[in-house]
Amino acid sequence: MSDHKLSSKNQISVPREVRDALDIGPGDHVRFMVFGDRVELVKPRPIAELAGMLYRPGRRAITLEEMSEAGPEGLEDEGEDQA
């Protein structure tokens, strides 16, 4: 990889090897994901590509209603610990 400089308009060109690796070009959307002092540039995936990615053989599928009823566990506790 090489270093690049932001323009006076805070713009930067995406290097060819990155565009090729992500298979992106003019007009494509990209997503910047920030992890502390590190940023990842990713190509958003269509929702249809996500179908079945959590499939586990031998486990039954659950409905959206079951997921909603289960809710996120421990969120209340996390907020209290950080205060």
Buried (B, 14 or more C-beta within 10 A) or exposed (E): EEEEEEEEEEEEEEEEEEBEEBEBEEEEEEEEEEEEEEEEEEEEEEEEEEEEEEEEEEEEEEEEEEEEEEEEEEEEEEEEEEE
